[in-house]
Amino acid sequence: MKYIWILFLLSACQGNGQQTKQKLSVMKPKIEKTDQEWERILTPQQFHILRKKGTDLPGTGKYTYHFDKGVYRCAACGAPLFYSDNKYESHCGWPSFDNAIEGAIIMQPDYSHNMIRTEILCANCGGHLGHIFDDGPQETTGKRYCVNSTSLDFEKK
């Protein structure tokens, strides 16, 4: 059963095997801490996702089917990342957004798991958020920011 989830996870996160055509960032995060400092601040699950580039199991995150109005923030540093107006149901098993708050995200190539993807990180602390794909809503940006719920906090409007 575990291997079925892993296969599903890898195929759902692959995003049709496309790497986004957006420019990749060369910025460095503003907050820099050691793993030991992050481990003291974050829960074990947050540390695994945000600092060790882990992934929530599909459909398990508290924000996957969450559609209240407000702002999604980085769970590590509190930086605003996404407005709820940009969240949509992608049926991929993770929270999905078609746009991020300007300057909130760093993008970098990710060649792990024999795939070509673009990783998204918090521009403030460098926390791993998920990946971006080119299979989002065509009527808006065409982007799907596929984000781990564990990497997010929510501030209700």
C-alpha positions as CSV (number, residue, x, y, z in Angstrom):
1,M,0.0,0.0,0.0
2,K,2.9,2.4,0.9
3,Y,4.3,1.9,-2.6
4,I,1.0,2.7,-4.3
5,W,1.0,6.1,-2.4
6,I,4.5,6.8,-3.4
7,L,3.7,6.1,-7.1
8,F,0.6,8.3,-6.9
9,L,2.6,11.0,-5.2
10,L,5.3,11.0,-7.8
11,S,2.9,11.0,-10.7
12,A,0.6,13.7,-9.2
13,C,3.5,16.0,-8.5
14,Q,5.1,15.5,-11.8
15,G,2.7,17.9,-13.5
16,N,2.7,16.2,-16.9
17,G,6.5,16.2,-16.8
18,Q,6.7,19.9,-17.6
19,Q,9.1,22.3,-16.0
20,T,7.6,25.8,-15.7
21,K,8.7,28.4,-18.1
22,Q,8.9,31.1,-15.5
23,K,12.3,32.5,-14.7
24,L,14.0,30.7,-11.9
25,S,15.1,32.8,-8.9
26,V,18.6,33.6,-7.9
27,M,17.6,35.3,-4.7
28,K,18.7,34.1,-1.3
29,P,16.3,33.9,1.6
30,K,16.4,36.8,4.1
31,I,16.3,34.5,7.2
32,E,19.0,32.0,7.6
33,K,19.1,29.5,10.5
34,T,20.9,26.2,11.2
35,D,18.9,22.9,11.1
36,Q,19.3,22.8,14.9
37,E,17.6,26.2,15.2
38,W,14.8,25.3,12.8
39,E,14.3,22.0,14.7
40,R,13.7,23.9,17.9
41,I,11.1,26.2,16.3
42,L,9.2,23.7,14.0
43,T,7.2,20.6,14.7
44,P,8.8,17.4,13.5
45,Q,6.4,17.3,10.5
46,Q,7.1,21.0,9.6
47,F,10.8,20.4,9.9
48,H,10.6,17.4,7.6
49,I,8.5,19.3,4.9
50,L,10.0,22.8,5.1
51,R,13.7,22.0,5.8
52,K,14.2,18.5,4.5
53,K,12.0,18.9,1.3
54,G,9.4,16.3,2.4
55,T,5.9,15.9,0.9
56,D,2.5,15.6,2.6
57,L,0.6,12.5,1.6
58,P,-2.0,13.5,-1.0
59,G,-5.4,14.5,0.4
60,T,-4.2,14.6,4.0
61,G,-3.4,18.3,4.5
62,K,-5.6,20.6,6.5
63,Y,-5.6,23.2,3.7
64,T,-6.2,20.9,0.7
65,Y,-10.0,21.5,0.9
66,H,-9.9,24.8,2.8
67,F,-11.5,27.8,1.0
68,D,-11.9,30.5,3.7
69,K,-11.0,34.0,2.7
70,G,-7.6,35.3,4.0
71,V,-3.9,34.9,3.5
72,Y,-1.7,31.7,3.5
73,R,1.6,32.3,5.3
74,C,4.8,30.4,5.6
75,A,4.5,28.0,8.6
76,A,8.2,28.6,9.4
77,C,8.5,32.4,9.4
78,G,5.0,33.8,8.9
79,A,5.7,35.5,5.6
80,P,2.6,36.0,3.4
81,L,2.8,33.7,0.4
82,F,-0.7,33.3,-1.3
83,Y,-4.0,35.1,-1.2
84,S,-7.1,32.9,-0.8
85,D,-8.5,34.4,-4.0
86,N,-5.7,32.5,-5.9
87,K,-6.6,29.1,-4.4
88,Y,-8.5,26.6,-6.5
89,E,-9.5,23.0,-6.5
90,S,-7.0,21.1,-8.8
91,H,-7.9,17.6,-7.7
92,C,-4.2,16.8,-7.2
93,G,-4.4,16.2,-3.5
94,W,-2.6,19.3,-2.3
95,P,-3.5,23.0,-1.9
96,S,-3.2,24.7,-5.3
97,F,-2.8,28.3,-6.2
98,D,-2.6,30.0,-9.6
99,N,-0.5,32.9,-8.4
100,A,1.7,33.9,-5.4
101,I,2.2,37.2,-3.7
102,E,4.8,39.1,-5.6
103,G,8.3,38.5,-4.3
104,A,7.1,35.8,-1.9
105,I,8.5,32.8,-3.8
106,I,11.9,31.6,-4.9
107,M,12.0,29.1,-7.7
108,Q,14.8,26.6,-8.4
109,P,15.3,23.5,-10.5
110,D,14.6,20.2,-8.8
111,Y,15.9,17.0,-10.5
112,S,15.0,14.7,-7.6
113,H,13.1,11.4,-8.2
114,N,14.3,11.3,-11.8
115,M,12.0,14.2,-12.7
116,I,12.5,17.7,-14.0
117,R,10.4,20.1,-11.8
118,T,10.6,23.6,-10.4
119,E,10.7,23.7,-6.6
120,I,9.1,26.7,-4.8
121,L,10.5,28.0,-1.6
122,C,9.6,30.8,0.8
123,A,11.7,33.9,-0.3
124,N,11.9,35.0,3.4
125,C,13.3,31.8,5.0
126,G,14.0,29.4,2.2
127,G,11.4,26.8,3.4
128,H,10.3,24.2,0.9
129,L,6.7,24.8,-0.1
130,G,6.2,22.4,-3.0
131,H,6.5,22.7,-6.8
132,I,5.0,24.8,-9.6
133,F,3.6,23.4,-12.8
134,D,2.3,24.7,-16.1
135,D,-1.1,22.8,-15.9
136,G,-3.1,25.4,-13.9
137,P,-6.2,27.2,-15.0
138,Q,-5.7,28.6,-18.5
139,E,-8.3,31.4,-17.9
140,T,-5.9,32.9,-15.3
141,T,-2.1,32.3,-15.2
142,G,-1.9,28.7,-16.4
143,K,0.2,27.9,-13.3
144,R,-0.4,25.5,-10.5
145,Y,1.6,26.2,-7.3
146,C,1.3,22.7,-5.7
147,V,1.9,23.4,-2.0
148,N,2.3,21.2,1.1
149,S,-0.4,22.1,3.7
150,T,2.3,21.5,6.4
151,S,4.3,24.4,5.0
152,L,1.4,26.8,5.4
153,D,-0.5,28.7,8.2
154,F,-3.7,30.6,7.5
155,E,-4.7,34.1,8.6
156,K,-8.5,34.5,8.2
157,K,-9.8,37.8,6.8
